[in-house]
Amino acid sequence: MKLRARSIYTAMLALLMMCWGSVAMAEPIQSQDGGADKLQGEVWQGTRDGKPGEGSLFYRLEFNADNNVEVTKQSGGFNKTETQKWSLNGDSVMIESLTGDEITDFDGASMAFVDSEEIRFSLDGDGFNIHKWYKYRAFAHVLFVLIGLMALNELCRHFKWSNYVLWFALPIVLIPLWSSYEISYWFKWVKLYSVVGAAALFTLIRFTKVGDMKWAKFGAGAFLAINISEAVMQDFSMGNMANILNAIGGVLSIITLAGWAMIHADKSKQQDMIWPAMTTFWIIAYDVWNIVFVYLNFPGSATAQMMVLIAATLPSLFIKKGTWLQARAFTLAGSFMYYFSCPFMYESNVVPMPRNDELMLAAGAASFIINGIYAYVFFSKKFRQRQAVASA
């Protein structure tokens, strides 16, 4: 078992290094000189925090001939692509909407080249960065997130010291860096520190006597319920049918959580935190709900967040069963810390998912249905158990 775990860990690190190399070298970085002259035929993308009820906004700009640009805007309740006009004014890009267009976000905005890879959008005191997009580098980054987080999970399982560095020291040390970036959306900050707090609690459950205390076991389950509740509130605040269906799916995930009193640190060398009552069906239903939540509310990060979910699910199903909650906390906290430390890496390497109003509604319905089926199975089993006890 020791050799097997070490082999898995070594292989993950090797794949991580290979993937990081592919991220860096997948496509050449052009020089700054003449960057503006090469807009034609290029794709640029950017994300920004939206207003309440919008979630996160994602923009994709495909610059074509004849000064046409395909402008895509996606947010919680909006999904449009329109052909607009673009022009260059020195080192600035101008985009103008046409009569009847619904996307008017770039009208009157200052869009100045920072370098050949980045444009700064500014309008009425608001600003965000738009990045030149490279297809293969973006796909390599998605793979990098998946492999990197799986390696992080194994690091935390096998090396006790890494947990204290990652979940106790760095979230304090890195506050000045994180505050220097323009991450203003409340949900992201709440999510960051709620999952870091969960990872810290799980560390104490694994390695200290805190794990024997009932409040800590309840706290572990409560962190998961709170994590889901934060997203449910976000979904309900959007007010769209797809979001409401998904929010109900999230509520069903919460009420079908069971067996938190059985959470414990096992006697293995890794001292993993185990939740024996966590079923594979619940995990899959949760994964569907969560990816739909990100898909609906944060379209610019949906693909990467799918990798975050897979990074927790695969180890808990194929490396060590019962460790899903521990893996979920480590990979989600690691993902948010990576994003807060290097937001440009996420934002410049977005791989858009197919998205329209029909797909969004179908996704919300799928989340509602699969979580509804699990709730039916869960409560039917509870009912049969109570009948068996009563008739005994």
ABEGO torsion letter per residue (X at the ends): XAAAAAAAAAAAAAAAAAAAAAAAAABBBBBABGAAAAABGBBBBBBBBBBBGAEBBBBBBBBBBGGBBBBBBBBAABBBBBBBBBBBBEABBBBBBBBGBABAAABGBBBBBABAABBBBBBGGBBBBBBBBBAAAAAAAAAAAAAAAAAAAAAAAABAAAAAAAAAAAAAAAAAAAAABBBABAAAAAAAAAAAAAAAAAAAAAABAAAABAAAAAAAAAAAAAAAAAAAAAAAAAGBAAAAAAAAAAAAAAAABBGAAABBBBABAAGBBBBAABBAAAAAAAAAAAAAAAAAABAAAAAAAAAAAAAAAAAAAAABBGAAAAAAAAAAAAAAAAAAABAAAAAAABBBBBBBAAAAAAAAAAAAAAAAAAAAAAAAAAAAAAAAAAAX
